[in-house]
């Protein structure tokens, strides 16, 4: 971004890097539309961000025929409508012209406009652009009173609030942005399918999601590829406006001479480039050390695995074949499905696409909406736009008819009118006499005075009469349309279908449900003990019943927890930030060394690891934080399917997630102990179940500078408290009578636990 001004708050999206300018809302089509200029969120109405709208409007207003330098358009936009960085404006223009970014490019580019591999476009002094044929569906009605105009930043020019989109462009080309406080990621769709769905919702305002999905089954990306998510996942994403779709590359097997073969990838998941896939394969075959030491055991294993599968990967893409990524197997005796499964698991040949349908609605407010609500709201906008266009055309028709009627009257009395005009001192007197003698209106008198004599032939008289009849017929039709809401909607639907037939094309992205790629790995089932240190180093030892006193650690480190499980079990670790990560027990380094840091097995970064667990996924846990918040869940709820982990427990600033307590079957109460030795018992059923995680509820009132020290569940009959007494750990068992003194309600402060020492741990015993 080139803008060097200070004092402005900028959005974090390159498409519209502009300071936020607060303006009053204004009425548009009966809806309140915010005029905040720096929005990285698209409008439901035209699917555009402000900088994109200004670029298209400026290109249309320039009247240029054919290609013109992009520098001209960038200067026009900056000078009249968008006084910000030229680089961000040019980036937005380039994005509108990239066929691999836009399903239906709104600009035709000539020159280097970048590539899918991330190559930068040429400077705007070299490239040329013009509006594409798809831009007609946004701009063709701009001069027919369909949209409101506002003054530009310096009050010298007018710019449209919205563009009169004839189809839902926000769904056609999708959008991505991260404005202040929001984010959006809208996938692109097929024009024919979107139009069919929009028409259905306009005709049936109470349309159901199932009906819409019959017409609009899912996204359609510019580069094709395949969507393998189950229909239920797609339905959930479209119902709530949020979800995640699983994308996969398209590939085919090419047979060669003497039984040899190779795999050719022809389409990639949206947003994935050939360069990216090749770099990922290279990183697997030639891994780099994540620390000062040699590469990890997992990296060695993966390197050998890839080298056993793949001979070479090369890019044969050209203008003819567009995308062609060739993978040569190590041996022709390999199974091609196993080869591709291995690559899809470890590279972006199979990737997730997060869906976030957050828009600026017709009320000017950002909101995440389901697909039916989006189409319904756009339908309202389009019907209102066509009504305004019809009113404009009716006014224009009546104005012309008024002139034609005046000319017909003048034609009938042409000799008198000529004599009257010749006898007048000037045009003003002539117009006044025409109005007084022949009852012409001011506009009719003006037209007659300015009429050329060559237009007074008999042929022109016949043409005027024919024009009158045509105008009267047109006026009747326009009035009928405006007078009947059903006719107006019928017209909207008819125009939608015309655009669909003219501009629509076939679907590029295949929607075919398939299982996510997996690589089977043979693991011998045997007991292991996982050892976790306080600084996050993890290792495994064969067998159970380990003597922890024989364990050694790095200087300044110590034992945090041991966990007995089997090599086939997943091990879930919890970080202080509330994120959970899952690693396979078989992947944890074994041997007599210090092991490996958790962040080499999962993307935990610098997070402190506070706990690990494994076993029955249905086992209940009581999650908690140092701030005294908590909720119930199951062990399986914490399992993460990716190295990125799962944001499970939301932790307040200054607090940290703590080791959860296992809930025993006979437990009826929660025991919470604060760092200032206050103990509270309250019913377990006061704690909510949160399978998807979250913030939780207040378990124990914790004052400032204090924290929740320990948590346990109990049957209310006994509880073991322990703490340090004279430099040794002491324990005291509280019976039912003693526990009754600490009974209360959730979120209370509790009573001081007086046992002769300061307790810091709780145990429920055997």
Secondary structure, 3 states (H helix, E strand, C coil): CCCCCCCCCECCCHHHCCECCCCCCEEECCEEECCCCCCCCCECCCCCCHHHHHHHHHHHHCCCCCCEEHHHHHHHHHHHCCCCCHHHHHHHHHHHHCCCCCCCCCEEEECCCCCCCCCCCCCCCCCEEEECHHHHHHHCCCCCCCCCEEECCCCCCEEECCCCCCCCHHHHHCEEECCCCCCEEECCCCHHHHHHHHHHHHHCCCCCHHHHHHHCCCCCCCCCCEECCCHHHHHHHHHHCEEEEEEECEEEEEECHHHCEEEEEEECCCCCCHHHHHHHHHHHHCCCCCCCCCCCHHHHHHHHHHHHHEEEEEECCCCCCCCCEEEEECCCCCCHHHHHHHHHHHCCCEEEEEEECEEECCCCCEEECCHHHHHHHHHHHHHHHHHHHHHHHHHHHHHHHHHHHHHHHHHHCHHHHHHHHHCCCCHHHHHHHHHHHHCCCHHHHHHHHCCCHHHCCHHHHHHHHHHHHHHHHHHHHHHHHHHCHHHHHHHHHHHHHHHHHHHCCCCCCEECCCCCCCCCCCCCCCEEEEEEECCCEEEEEECCCCCHHHCCCCCCCCEEEEEEEECCCEEEEEECCCEEEEEEHHHCCECCCCCEEHHHCCCCCCCCEEEEECCCCCCEEEEEECCCEEEEEEHHHHCCCCCCCEECECCCCCCCEEEEEECCCCCCEEEEEECCCEEEEEEHHHCCECCCCECCEECCCCCCCCCEEEEEEECCCEEEEEEEECCEEEEEEEEHHHHHCCECCCCCCCEECCCCCEEEEEECCC
